[in-house]
């Protein structure tokens, strides 16, 4: 399965902390009749950390604020259910791990990637 990153088939080296991304993932559900149904759901947030650089088990931690509550999700990038990753914005950051954003209430300076 080939994955798309920013609508272009490239490696995961393009993903960096501070990027706002939209991760599309296939989800299987059961409807009222008990039939299995598959749909694509996206999760949009900022990458806080990227772990295991160029290994097979590379993961990204994505954080978003949902109804005033911070939600973090860890995505293994080699997951077969991930269909594509779109890069929306890039914030100006100086660190590799952005865990300080959990307590940081201000917005970061960002540039929109077309």
C-alpha positions, 0 to 999 in steps of 0.5 A: 500500500502506497501512502500519500503525504501532502498529496505526493508519494514521498517518504516520512522524512517530510513530517516534522514537529510543529506541522499541522497535519490531517491524518486519514484513517480507515475505520470499520464499523458495524451498522444496525443490521450487523454488517461491516461498513468501512469509512475514512475518518480524519484526525487533524492536529499538530505533530508534537513528536516524531519517534524512531526516525528512519526505522520501520516503527516510526510514529508521530504524536498528534495533538488537538484541542477538542471542546477545550480538552487536549487530545493526543493520539499516536500514529504508527506511520506504517499502519495499513489503515492510514490512507494519506497524510496532508500537511496543512501548516508549519509552525516555527519551532526550535525543538524536536519534542513539543511537549511544552505545548500541553501547558502553553496557551499562546499560538505559535507563528505559522506559515500556510503550505500551499 
